[in-house]
Amino acid sequence: MTGVLELAPVSPLTQRQQALIEALLPAAAANAEILTGNIATRSLLEQTRLQAATLAASERQLAARKEELEAINEAMTAWADETIGFRAAYYRGQVGQRAGVPPDSFRSTICPFKWLI
């Protein structure tokens, strides 16, 4: 049952009025069912819109985090490439020759990502 429709006539109904009410009852019941369905559909639509907005916000946050992590990865890769190249040159004894850097400067090289190590 979806609802109740109460009629309170001030005088007793005639046979014709009773027949009219009985003929209209199926249409009123159908309209009540349609209205209930429309209300449920609107509620579901609103929930879907809220979920879509939440999902879009999550996607934006993930994209921003991805960009941040890619930037960190690029910086770490560049630092690692530089450090590995410097270390290889250091062990080959080419540090001072190549860039005018004293051989012991490798030991004082500071990793910009210490917090990740």
N, C-alpha and C positions, 0 to 999 in steps of 0.2 A: 504494500500500500504506500502510495506516494503522499497522499494528503487527504483531507476531508473537506467536503463542500457541504455546508449546512444551509438549508433554505428554511426560513421562518416566515411563512405567509401569515398575514393578519386574519385571514379567513380560510376556511377549508378550500382545498383545490377542487376545481371542477374536473370532470373526467377528461375533457379536452386538454386542460392545463397539465394534468398528470401524464397524459400521453406525450405531450410536448417535452416535458422534463425527461421522461424515460427515453425519448428519441435523441435528446441532446447529451445524455449521460455518456455514451461511448465516445463521442467527439470530445467532450470535456476531459474524459480519462486519457484519451490519446494526446490531447494538448498538454495535459499535466506530465505525461511521460516524456514528451518532446522537450518540454521546459526543463525537466529534471536532467535529461541528457545534455541539453545545451549548457546548463550550469556546470555539470561535471566536465564537459569539454572545455569550457572557459577556465576552470580550475586547473585542468591538465595542461592547457596552453600556457597559463601563467607559470606553472612549475617548470615547464620546458624552457620558457624564456629565461627564468632565473638560472636554470642549469646551464643554458647556453652562455649566459653572461659570466657565470662562475668559470666555465671551461675556457672562455676567451681570456679571462684574467689569468688563469693558470698557464695558458699557452704563452701569453706575453711574459710572465715571470720566467718560464722555462727558456724562452728565447733569449731573454736578457742574461740569464745564468749561463746559458750555452755560450753566448758571446764573451762573457767574462772569463769562462773557463778556457775558451779558445785563445783569448789574449794572454792569459797566464801560461798556457801551453806553449804558445809561440815565444814568449819571453824566456821561458825555461829552456826551450830547445835552442834558442840563440845563445843563451848563457852557457848551456852544456857544450854546444859546438865550439864556442870560443874557448871554454875551459879545456876541453879535450885537445883542441889544436894547440893551445898554449902549453899544456902538459907534455904533448908529444914533442914539441919544439924544445921544451925545457930538458927532456930526457935525451934528446939528440944533441943538446948543447948549443942549439941555435937561437936561444932566447935573446942573448945579448947581441948576437950578430944581426938578427933580423930587424928588430925594432928598437935597438938601443936600450933594451930593458935588462937590468941586471938579473943574473940567474936566480938569486934568492927572492925576487919579487913575487914569484909564483906562490910562495908560502904565505904572502900577505894578501893574496887575492881574496876578496870577501864575496860570498854568494849573496846576491840580492834577495834570494828566496830562502834564507836561513830557517824561517818558520816552517817551511815544507820539508826540510831535511830531518 
